């Protein structure tokens, strides 16, 4: 094994010390992986089904039809991450054992970004034949093989032989992952500089695995072979050269008089660096064509830093492999989603068509508006399509639903898919819900709104996040968003954030609207006996956007209203209530939706209005919450929560809860309910069956009626921080028209969810 000395800490990683990294890996359970069960193994019956004798049944079925392994085992979502440690990161030949932290990390990224299960296999041999033979027989266990950190040229031989021997995808990420992400950035850089890939001249410095993969991919995308020059430590790889050559370098040799990197870069459009720090000098950069494109991908330090590059050529576009600079060429943008798509269509290989599809999908995603939570991870950088944002951010949640479907479609179209997908749009939506429990809970509602689009008023239409939410609402196909605000102000904001306002979005200036008089007269008719003069109503309609928007909805000019981003809940509710009344006989309250992978969707009420509801109000909240649950597609099981469970211990608060249960029992209800009970009893049927067999709930409660707003607030504020669950709301319930108020700290995605729910409520009316 080579004696490799790691680079200095401050250059190896950004803002991370060696001590911090070691502590992270050693803390708690050592390493980054564990295995978790997907089926219950609690009872003797569970054990009999999962193992002997029940396990014999799937074994026999798979023996008769091997394809059934994808139905009865984890094979279809299982990837092996395999290395012999001969080229670990930028550290050299550390050996198989020392590569294990990297392989565990790779497996963790598969799970985190694409919900692909994987395991690391570190093979302790540098012999190509031994390595291939140790992997070729593992096909029955896995749906795909991800090769990692294997030095060139052995990696080419290993990958090629395994692809020939195995009928599952074999993918060397160091080659193809880098090439795919770099190609995505190149597509956008060419677009921004007005070039054509067919006439673009590229120089690649470095002739290892990733460099050769980059050369192969850009040629497959349409770059002419004569326009691609490959260089190594001995200079240009030209036809007729014999020193330091092999068959993979020879395949990319060109007829050129250039012999040095400096000569090759004279007039070149693009530089790809997969070499060493400092390989690209300012002098070389100044010799390149106007608006040069630089991908300085050496790690941990690029061939030239962005600051150095811009000092020499202010007109350049530059990407690096580092997260502390714009345009990071990060393999995590590729391999999780490529394997996700390949696994889901049971592809036999990952071919050029699939790689190009992934690159094009990444490029197109970078041109779209960036979600707020991704922009917040930009370390102060403006994540907006342009020279400093040509590659998507690794934490963009849309990656899985854009890249994987593109890869799957390419696999189908190129004939390597063994399980074609009938509805790719549905597949993309399913992928969006795979990592986001909220998206899963919202999917049926979203589809209902798409089938029945609605006009939703966004009352605070001059706020950037409101404008973004309105655009997202329109782009999602939910209907027509109506922004209340001044046209010039909204135009200035969209210009500043670099997002043109698309067609299909209306802007209504409350002060100048033709409907002002009609709305003022409507409001005066409602409020004249509450001390309001006509001029008071005119002023409210002209100056209060919540009142204006609520009048639009109340008079049928829109279907729903969303507000709250600039005003407290109580103030926003006061404005809406000027024009929209409660439903007669119904309780107006707030219900929050808690979504988690473990518990599913649970409603919590009242989280907005009633500080200490009496028994009759609690009963009304239960009825309204049950109706809200049904609108969400749930069969309600309502639990009245307390610190007491069926009288133990006693207190004054449980008394009103028991009275509420009694009122519901006397008047009748078409849903399950019971109480008072503690939260663990409400959510654990096993506990109820053991201690409280008389309880009327037949399953875990999915509606929790709280004894007061204080308890509801504590629960819904603590749960996301403690469990990672998502809370939507509180949603306003009990009004004659659909109106919702978001918390002031709500982001774009939460605002979009609430707007969709408001539209859905309007559909159901």
C-alpha positions in Angstrom: 0.0 0.0 0.0 1.3 3.5 -0.8 2.2 5.7 2.1 -0.2 8.6 1.5 -0.1 11.7 3.6 -3.5 13.6 3.5 -3.5 17.2 2.5 -3.6 19.9 5.1 -7.0 20.2 6.8 -7.8 23.7 5.7 -7.5 22.7 2.1 -9.1 19.3 2.2 -12.5 20.4 3.3 -14.3 23.7 3.7 -15.3 24.7 7.3 -14.8 21.2 8.6 -11.8 20.1 10.8 -10.4 16.6 11.0 -11.4 16.4 14.6 -15.0 17.2 13.8 -15.1 14.5 11.0 -13.6 11.9 13.3 -16.1 12.7 16.1 -19.0 12.5 13.7 -18.0 9.0 12.5 -17.3 7.7 16.1 -20.2 9.3 17.9 -22.9 6.9 19.1 -23.0 3.8 16.9 -19.7 3.9 14.9 -20.0 4.5 11.2 -22.9 5.8 9.1 -25.0 2.7 8.4 -27.4 0.3 10.1 -30.0 -2.2 8.9 -33.6 -1.7 9.8 -36.6 -4.0 9.5 -39.4 -3.3 7.0 -41.7 -5.9 8.4 -42.9 -6.4 12.0 -41.1 -9.1 14.0 -43.0 -8.8 17.3 -45.0 -12.0 17.7 -44.4 -15.7 17.1 -46.7 -15.4 14.1 -44.6 -12.6 12.6 -41.5 -14.8 13.0 -43.3 -17.7 11.3 -44.2 -15.6 8.3 -40.9 -13.9 7.9 -38.7 -16.9 8.5 -39.5 -20.6 9.0 -41.8 -22.0 7.8 -43.4 -19.1 5.9 -40.2 -18.0 4.1 -40.3 -21.3 2.1 -43.2 -20.0 0.0 -41.4 -17.1 -1.7 -38.3 -19.3 -2.1 -40.4 -21.8 -4.1 -42.0 -19.1 -6.2 -38.7 -17.5 -7.0 -37.3 -20.9 -8.0 -40.1 -21.3 -10.5 -39.9 -17.7 -11.8 -36.7 -15.7 -11.0 -38.3 -12.4 -11.8 -40.4 -12.8 -8.7 -37.3 -11.9 -6.6 -38.1 -8.3 -7.4 -41.6 -8.8 -5.7 -40.6 -10.9 -2.7 -37.2 -9.5 -1.8 -35.3 -6.2 -1.5 -33.3 -7.0 -4.7 -35.1 -4.3 -6.8 -34.0 -1.5 -4.4 -30.6 -2.8 -3.4 -27.3 -1.6 -4.7 -23.8 -2.8 -3.8 -21.1 0.0 -3.4 -17.9 -1.8 -4.1 -14.2 -0.7 -4.0 -10.7 -2.0 -3.5 -9.5 1.3 -2.3 -6.9 1.9 -4.9 -8.0 5.5 -5.6 -9.7 6.9 -2.5 -10.9 10.4 -3.1 -7.8 12.5 -3.8 -5.8 10.5 -1.2 -4.4 7.7 -3.5 -4.2 4.0 -2.8 -5.3 3.6 0.8 -6.5 0.0 0.5 -9.9 -1.7 0.9 -10.3 -1.2 4.6 -9.4 2.5 4.6 -11.9 3.0 1.8 -14.8 1.8 4.0 -15.8 5.3 5.4 -16.2 6.5 1.8 -18.2 3.5 0.8 -20.5 3.8 3.8 -20.9 7.5 2.9 -21.9 6.5 -0.6 -24.5 4.1 0.7 -25.8 6.8 3.0 -26.2 9.2 0.1 -28.1 6.6 -1.9 -30.6 6.3 0.9 -30.8 10.0 1.8 -31.3 11.3 -1.7 -33.1 8.5 -3.6 -34.3 6.0 -1.0 -32.1 3.3 -2.5 -30.9 0.7 0.0 -27.2 -0.2 -0.4 -24.4 -1.8 1.4 -20.6 -1.3 1.1 -18.4 -4.2 0.0 -14.7 -3.5 0.3 -12.7 -6.1 -1.7 -9.1 -6.6 -0.5 -7.4 -7.3 -3.8 -5.7 -5.3 -6.6 -5.8 -8.2 -9.0 -8.3 -7.5 -11.7 -9.3 -11.1 -12.3 -9.7 -11.8 -8.6 -11.8 -8.6 -8.2 -14.1 -9.4 -11.1 -14.6 -13.0 -9.9 -15.5 -11.8 -6.4 -18.3 -9.6 -7.8 -19.7 -11.4 -10.8 -21.5 -14.0 -8.7 -23.3 -11.4 -6.5 -25.9 -10.6 -9.1 -28.8 -12.5 -7.4 -28.4 -10.3 -4.3 -28.5 -6.8 -5.9 -30.4 -4.7 -8.4 -27.2 -2.8 -9.3 -23.5 -2.4 -8.8 -21.8 0.9 -8.0 -18.0 0.7 -8.4 -16.1 3.4 -6.5 -12.5 4.6 -6.0 -10.8 2.1 -8.3 -7.7 3.4 -10.1 -7.3 3.6 -13.8 -6.7 1.8 -16.1 -7.9 -1.2 -14.1 -11.3 0.5 -13.5 -12.0 0.4 -17.2 -11.3 -3.3 -17.5 -13.3 -4.2 -14.3 -16.3 -2.2 -15.4 -16.3 -3.5 -18.9 -16.0 -7.2 -17.9 -18.6 -6.9 -15.2 -21.0 -5.3 -17.6 -20.5 -8.2 -19.9 -20.9 -10.8 -17.2 -23.8 -9.4 -15.2 -27.4 -8.6 -16.2 -27.8 -5.7 -13.8 -26.5 -2.2 -14.1 -22.8 -1.8 -13.3 -21.7 1.8 -13.0 -18.3 3.2 -12.1 -19.4 6.5 -10.5 -15.9 8.1 -10.6 -16.1 7.9 -14.3 -19.6 8.5 -15.3 -21.0 10.4 -12.3 -18.5 13.2 -12.8 -19.0 13.2 -16.6 -22.8 13.4 -16.3 -22.8 16.3 -13.8 -20.1 18.2 -15.8 -22.0 17.6 -19.0 -25.1 19.1 -17.4 -23.2 22.2 -16.5 -21.6 22.3 -19.9 -25.0 22.3 -21.6 -26.0 25.4 -19.6 -22.7 27.2 -20.0 -22.9 26.7 -23.8 -26.4 28.0 -23.7 -25.4 31.1 -21.7 -22.4 31.9 -24.0 -24.3 31.3 -27.2 -22.2 28.4 -28.4 -23.1 25.3 -30.4 -21.8 22.0 -29.0 -20.9 20.8 -32.5 -18.4 23.6 -33.0 -17.2 24.0 -29.4 -13.6 23.2 -28.7 -12.8 21.4 -25.5 -9.5 20.7 -23.7 -9.4 18.1 -21.0 -6.4 18.0 -18.6 -6.0 14.7 -17.0 -6.4 11.3 -18.6 -7.8 9.2 -15.8 -11.1 7.5 -15.4 -13.3 10.6 -15.1 -11.4 12.5 -17.9 -11.9 9.7 -20.4 -15.6 9.3 -19.3 -16.1 13.1 -19.9 -14.5 12.8 -23.3 -16.7 9.9 -24.3 -19.9 11.5 -23.0 -19.5 14.9 -24.7 -18.8 13.2 -27.9 -21.9 11.1 -27.5 -23.8 14.4 -27.0 -22.6 15.8 -30.3 -19.2 17.4 -29.8 -16.9 16.5 -32.7 -14.0 14.2 -31.8 -11.5 16.5 -33.6 -12.6 19.3 -31.2 -11.7 17.4 -28.1 -8.1 17.4 -27.0 -7.0 15.2 -24.1 -3.8 16.0 -22.1 -1.9 14.1 -19.4 1.3 14.8 -17.5 3.3 14.3 -20.7 1.3 16.8 -22.7 -1.2 16.4 -25.5 -2.4 13.0 -26.4 -1.9 13.1 -30.2 -2.0 10.5 -32.9 1.3 8.8 -33.2 2.4 9.4 -29.6 3.8 6.3 -27.9 5.1 7.4 -24.5 2.7 6.8 -21.6 -0.1 5.5 -23.8 -2.7 2.8 -23.4 -5.7 1.8 -25.4 -8.1 4.1 -23.6 -6.0 7.2 -24.2 -5.3 6.1 -27.8 -9.1 6.1 -28.4 -9.1 9.9 -27.9 -5.9 10.8 -29.6 -6.3 13.6 -32.1 -4.5 15.0 -35.1 -3.2 18.3 -33.7 0.1 20.2 -33.8 -0.4 21.2 -30.2 2.0 19.4 -27.8 1.5 21.2 -24.5 -1.5 22.2 -22.5 -0.7 25.9 -23.2 -0.7 25.2 -26.9 -3.9 23.2 -26.7 -5.8 25.9 -24.9 -5.0 28.6 -27.5 -8.4 29.6 -28.7 -10.2 26.8 -26.9 -13.8 27.4 -25.7 -13.9 25.0 -22.7 -11.4 23.6 -20.2 -12.1 20.5 -18.2 -9.6 19.9 -15.4 -9.4 16.6 -13.6 -5.8 16.9 -12.6 -4.0 18.9 -10.0 -4.0 22.3 -8.2 -2.5 25.1 -10.3 -2.5 23.2 -13.6 -4.4 26.1 -15.3 -2.5 29.4 -15.1 -3.9 32.9 -15.7 -1.6 33.0 -18.8 -3.3 29.9 -20.3 -6.7 31.2 -19.5 -6.1 34.5 -21.2 -5.2 32.5 -24.4 -8.7 30.9 -24.5 -11.6 32.1 -26.6 -14.0 34.9 -25.5 -16.3 33.8 -22.6 -14.3 30.8 -21.7 -15.9 27.9 -19.8 -13.9 26.3 -17.0 -14.6 23.2 -15.1 -11.7 23.1 -12.6 -12.6 19.8 -10.9 -9.4 18.7 -9.2 -10.0 17.9 -5.5 -9.5 19.1 -2.9 -8.1 22.2 -4.7 -9.1 23.2 -8.3 -6.7 23.7 -11.2 -7.5 27.4 -10.7 -9.7 29.2 -8.2 -12.7 31.2 -9.2 -11.1 34.3 -7.9 -7.9 33.8 -9.9 -9.9 32.9 -13.0 -12.1 36.0 -12.8 -9.1 38.2 -12.2 -7.6 36.9 -15.5 -10.8 36.6 -17.5 -13.8 38.4 -16.0 -16.0 37.0 -18.8 -15.4 33.4 -17.8 -17.9 30.8 -16.4 -16.3 28.5 -13.8 -17.3 25.4 -12.0 -15.3 23.4 -9.4 -15.6 20.3 -7.3 -15.9 22.4 -4.0 -19.1 23.3 -2.1 -17.7 26.6 -1.0 -17.7 27.9 -4.6 -20.6 28.4 -7.0 -21.3 25.6 -9.5 -20.2 22.5 -7.6 -19.7 19.5 -9.8 -21.0 17.0 -7.2 -21.6 13.4 -8.1 -24.5 13.2 -5.6 -26.5 15.0 -8.3 -26.2 12.0 -10.5 -25.7 8.5 -9.1 -28.6 8.2 -6.6 -31.2 9.3 -9.2 -29.6 7.4 -12.1 -29.8 4.2 -10.1 -33.3 5.1 -8.9 -34.6 5.3 -12.5 -32.6 2.2 -13.6 -33.8 0.1 -10.7 -37.5 1.1 -11.2 -37.5 -0.1 -14.8 -35.2 -3.1 -13.9 -32.7 -1.9 -16.5 -30.1 -4.5 -17.6 -27.4 -1.7 -17.9 -26.8 2.0 -17.8 -26.1 3.2 -21.3 -25.2 6.4 -23.0 -28.8 7.4 -23.6 -29.5 7.2 -19.9 -26.4 9.2 -19.0 -27.3 11.9 -21.6 -30.9 12.0 -20.3 -29.7 12.5 -16.8 -27.4 15.4 -17.9 -30.1 17.1 -19.8 -32.6 16.8 -16.9 -30.1 18.3 -14.5 -29.4 21.2 -17.0 -33.1 21.9 -17.4 -33.7 21.9 -13.6 -31.0 24.5 -13.1 -32.9 26.9 -15.3 -36.1 26.8 -13.2 -36.9 28.8 -10.1 -35.1 27.5 -7.1 -37.2 26.4 -4.1 -36.9 28.6 -1.0 -35.4 25.9 1.2 -32.7 25.2 -1.4 -31.9 28.9 -1.8 -31.5 29.1 1.9 -28.8 26.5 1.7 -26.8 28.5 -0.8 -24.4 30.0 1.8 -25.3 33.5 0.7 -24.9 32.8 -3.0 -27.8 33.8 -5.4 -29.2 30.5 -6.7 -30.6 31.8 -9.9 -29.8 30.5 -13.4 -26.8 32.3 -14.8 -23.0 32.2 -14.8 -22.9 31.4 -11.1 -25.7 28.8 -11.1 -25.5 26.4 -14.0 -25.7 23.2 -12.0 -28.6 22.4 -9.5 -28.0 22.4 -5.8 -27.5 19.0 -4.3 -30.4 19.5 -1.8 -33.0 20.4 -4.4 -35.9 18.1 -3.6 -37.0 18.0 -7.2 -33.9 16.1 -8.4 -35.5 12.7 -7.8 -38.6 13.5 -9.7 -36.8 15.1 -12.7 -33.6 13.0 -13.2 -34.9 9.5 -12.4 -37.9 9.7 -14.7 -35.6 11.0 -17.5 -33.3 8.0 -16.9 -36.2 5.6 -16.8 -37.6 6.9 -20.0 -34.3 6.7 -21.8 -33.9 3.1 -20.6 -37.3 2.2 -22.0 -36.7 4.0 -25.3 -33.3 2.4 -25.7 -34.6 -1.1 -25.1 -32.7 -2.0 -21.9 -35.8 -1.7 -19.5 -37.4 -5.0 -18.4 -40.3 -3.3 -16.6 -41.6 -0.4 -18.7 -43.6 2.2 -16.9 -47.0 3.0 -18.3 -47.4 6.5 -16.8 -44.2 8.4 -16.5 -45.9 11.5 -15.1 -47.5 9.4 -12.4 -44.1 7.8 -11.7 -42.5 11.3 -11.3 -45.2 12.3 -8.8 -44.7 9.0 -6.9 -41.0 9.8 -6.7 -41.7 13.2 -5.2 -43.6 11.6 -2.4 -41.0 8.9 -1.8 -38.7 11.2 0.3 -41.4 13.7 1.4 -44.2 12.3 3.6 -46.1 15.6 3.1 -46.1 15.2 -0.7 -47.5 11.7 -0.2 -50.3 12.9 2.0 -51.0 15.8 -0.4 -50.9 13.8 -3.7 -54.6 12.8 -3.8 -55.6 16.4 -2.9 -53.3 17.8 -5.5 -54.7 15.6 -8.2 -58.3 16.5 -7.2 -57.4 20.2 -7.6 -55.7 19.6 -11.0 -58.9 18.0 -12.2 -60.9 20.9 -10.8 -58.7 24.0 -10.9 -59.7 27.0 -8.8 -59.0 30.7 -8.6 -57.1 31.4 -5.4 -56.4 34.9 -4.1 -52.9 35.5 -2.7 -53.7 38.6 -0.7 -50.1 39.7 0.0 -49.1 39.8 -3.6 -46.1 42.1 -3.3 -44.1 39.7 -1.1 -41.4 37.7 -2.9 -42.3 34.3 -1.3 -46.0 34.9 -2.1 -45.2 35.6 -5.7 -43.1 32.5 -5.8 -45.9 30.5 -4.3 -48.4 31.9 -6.8 -46.1 30.9 -9.7 -45.7 27.4 -8.2 -49.5 27.2 -7.9 -49.9 28.0 -11.5 -47.1 25.7 -12.7 -48.5 22.9 -10.7 -51.7 23.1 -12.7 -53.9 24.0 -9.7 -55.7 26.9 -11.4 -55.4 30.7 -11.6 -53.5 32.5 -8.8 -54.7 36.1 -8.2 -52.1 38.4 -6.7 -53.4 41.5 -4.8 -50.8 44.2 -5.2 -49.4 47.0 -7.4 -48.4 45.8 -10.9 -45.2 47.9 -11.0 -44.1 46.6 -7.6 -44.7 43.0 -8.5 -42.9 43.5 -11.8 -39.9 44.9 -9.9 -39.8 42.0 -7.6 -40.0 39.4 -10.3 -37.3 41.2 -12.2 -35.0 41.3 -9.1 -35.3 37.6 -8.5 -34.9 36.8 -12.2 -38.3 35.1 -12.6 -40.6 36.4 -15.4 -44.2 36.3 -14.3 -45.8 33.6 -16.5 -49.1 33.9 -18.3 -52.1 32.7 -16.3 -51.4 34.9 -13.2 -53.8 37.8 -12.5 -52.8 41.0 -10.7 -55.5 43.1 -9.0 -54.6 46.5 -7.5 -57.0 47.0 -4.7 -56.9 50.8 -4.9 -57.5 50.9 -8.7 -59.8 47.9 -9.2 -63.1 48.3 -11.1 -64.7 46.2 -8.5 -64.0 48.5 -5.6 -67.4 50.1 -5.5 -69.2 46.8 -5.7 -67.1 45.3 -2.9 -67.6 48.4 -0.7 -71.3 48.3 -1.1 -71.3 44.5 -0.3 -69.2 45.1 2.8 -71.4 48.1 3.9 -74.6 45.9 3.6 -72.9 43.4 5.9 -71.4 45.8 8.5 -73.7 48.9 8.6 -75.2 47.7 11.8 -71.8 47.1 13.3 -70.9 50.8 13.3 -69.3 51.0 9.9 -70.1 53.8 7.5 -69.9 53.4 3.7 -66.7 55.4 3.6 -65.2 53.1 6.3 -66.0 50.1 4.0 -64.5 52.0 1.0 -61.3 52.6 2.9 -61.1 49.0 4.0 -61.5 47.7 0.5 -59.0 50.2 -0.9 -56.3 49.7 1.8 -56.7 46.3 3.3 -55.7 43.5 0.9 -57.2 40.9 3.2 -60.6 42.6 3.1 -60.3 43.1 -0.7 -59.4 39.5 -1.3 -62.1 38.2 1.1 -64.7 40.3 -0.8 -63.5 38.7 -4.1 -64.2 35.3 -2.6 -67.4 36.2 -0.9 -68.8 37.7 -4.1 -67.8 34.7 -6.3 -64.9 36.4 -8.2 -62.5 33.9 -6.7 -62.8 30.5 -5.0 -60.5 30.9 -2.0 -58.0 33.2 -0.3 -54.6 32.6 1.3 -52.9 35.2 3.5 -50.9 35.6 6.7 -47.3 36.0 5.6 -47.1 39.6 6.8 -49.6 39.8 9.6 -50.4 37.8 12.7 -53.1 35.1 12.6 -55.6 37.1 14.6 -55.1 40.3 12.5 -55.5 38.3 9.3 -58.5 36.5 10.6 -60.1 39.8 11.5 -59.7 41.1 8.0 -61.1 38.0 6.4 -64.0 37.9 8.8 -65.2 41.3 7.6 -66.5 39.7 4.4 -66.7 36.0 5.1 -69.0 34.6 7.8 -68.9 31.4 9.9 -71.1 28.6 8.7 -74.3 28.8 10.9 -74.2 26.3 13.7 -70.5 25.4 13.1 -67.5 26.1 15.2 -64.7 28.1 13.6 -61.4 26.7 14.6 -57.9 25.9 13.4 -56.8 22.3 12.6 -53.1 21.4 11.9 -52.1 18.4 9.7 -49.1 16.5 11.1 -47.4 14.3 8.5 -44.8 11.7 9.4 -43.5 8.5 7.9 -44.1 6.6 11.0 -47.6 7.8 12.0 -48.9 8.9 8.7 -51.3 11.8 8.7 -52.8 13.0 11.9 -55.0 16.1 12.5 -54.7 18.2 15.6 -57.3 20.8 16.8 -57.8 23.5 17.9 -54.4 25.1 17.1 -55.6 28.7 16.4 -58.6 30.2 18.0 -60.1 28.7 21.2 -57.8 29.1 24.2 -60.0 27.0 26.6 -63.0 25.5 24.8 -66.0 24.4 26.7 -67.7 21.0 26.2 -70.0 22.2 23.4 -67.2 23.8 21.6 -65.0 20.7 21.9 -67.8 18.6 20.5 -68.1 21.1 17.6 -64.4 21.0 17.0 -64.5 17.2 16.9 -67.3 17.3 14.2 -65.4 19.8 12.1 -62.1 17.9 12.4 -63.8 14.7 11.4 -65.2 16.4 8.3 -61.7 17.8 7.5 -60.3 14.3 7.9 -62.8 13.0 5.4 -61.9 15.7 2.9 -58.3 14.5 3.2 -59.4 10.9 2.4 -59.2 9.7 6.0 -61.8 7.7 7.9 -61.8 9.7 11.1 -61.0 8.2 14.5 -61.3 11.0 17.0 -59.5 11.0 20.4 -60.1 13.7 23.0 -56.7 14.2 24.6 -55.9 15.0 28.2 -53.4 14.3 30.9 -56.1 11.8 32.2 -57.2 8.5 30.7 -60.7 7.6 31.5 -60.8 9.2 34.9 -57.3 8.5 36.1 -56.0 10.9 37.4 -59.0 13.2 38.0 -59.0 16.9 37.5 -61.1 19.8 36.3 -60.1 19.8 32.7 -61.0 16.2 32.0 -64.5 17.0 33.2 -65.3 19.2 30.2 -63.8 16.6 27.9 -66.0 13.9 29.3 -69.0 16.2 28.8 -68.0 16.7 25.2 -67.9 13.0 24.6 -71.3 12.7 26.3 -72.8 15.4 24.0 -71.5 13.6 20.9 -72.9 10.4 22.2 -76.3 11.9 22.9 -76.6 13.8 19.6 -75.0 11.0 17.5 -71.9 11.2 15.3 -71.0 9.3 12.1 -67.4 8.8 13.1 -65.5 7.0 15.8 -64.6 9.0 18.9 -63.7 8.5 22.6 -61.9 10.1 25.5 -60.6 11.5 27.6 -57.2 9.7 27.0 -53.5 10.4 27.0 -51.7 10.7 23.7 -49.9 7.3 23.9 -53.2 5.5 24.5 -54.8 7.4 21.5 -52.0 6.4 19.2 -51.3 2.8 20.4 -54.1 0.3 19.8 -52.1 -2.4 21.5 -51.9 -0.4 24.7 -55.7 0.3 24.5 -56.4 -3.4 24.0 -54.4 -4.3 27.0 -55.6 -1.7 29.5 -58.8 -0.2 28.1 -60.6 -2.9 26.0 -63.8 -0.9 26.2 -62.4 2.0 24.2 -64.5 2.6 21.0 -61.6 3.4 18.7 -60.8 0.6 16.3 -57.3 1.8 15.3 -54.8 4.5 16.0 -56.5 7.9 16.4 -56.0 10.2 13.4 -57.8 13.2 14.8 -56.5 14.6 18.2 -58.8 17.1 19.8 -56.8 19.0 22.4 -58.1 20.3 25.7 -56.9 23.8 24.9 -54.9 25.9 22.4 -51.9 25.8 24.7 -51.6 22.1 24.5 -52.2 22.1 20.8 -49.5 24.7 20.2 -47.0 22.8 22.4 -47.6 19.6 20.5 -47.5 21.0 16.9 -44.4 23.1 17.6 -42.5 20.4 19.4 -43.2 17.4 17.1 -41.4 18.7 14.0 -38.3 19.5 16.0 -38.3 16.2 17.8 -39.3 13.8 15.0 -38.7 15.5 11.7 -42.5 15.4 11.0 -44.0 18.1 8.9 -46.9 20.3 10.2 -49.2 22.1 7.8 -51.5 24.7 9.2 -53.3 25.7 11.3 -56.0 25.5 8.6 -59.1 27.6 9.2 -62.3 25.5 9.4 -65.9 26.5 9.7 -66.2 29.5 7.3 -68.8 29.8 4.6 -66.1 30.3 2.0 -62.6 28.8 1.7 -60.0 31.0 3.5 -56.7 30.0 4.9 -54.1 31.9 7.0 -50.4 30.7 6.9 -48.0 31.4 9.7 -45.9 34.5 9.1 -42.7 32.3 9.0 -44.2 30.0 6.4 -42.0 29.2 3.4 -43.0 28.9 -0.3 -43.7 25.2 -0.1 -45.9 25.5 2.9 -47.8 28.4 1.3 -48.3 26.3 -1.8 -49.6 23.3 0.2 -52.0 25.6 2.1 -53.2 27.2 -1.2 -53.8 23.7 -2.6 -55.8 22.8 0.5 -57.8 26.0 0.2 -58.6 25.2 -3.5 -59.5 21.6 -2.5 -61.9 22.9 0.2 -63.5 25.1 -2.5 -63.8 22.0 -4.8 -65.6 20.2 -2.0 -68.1 22.9 -1.3 
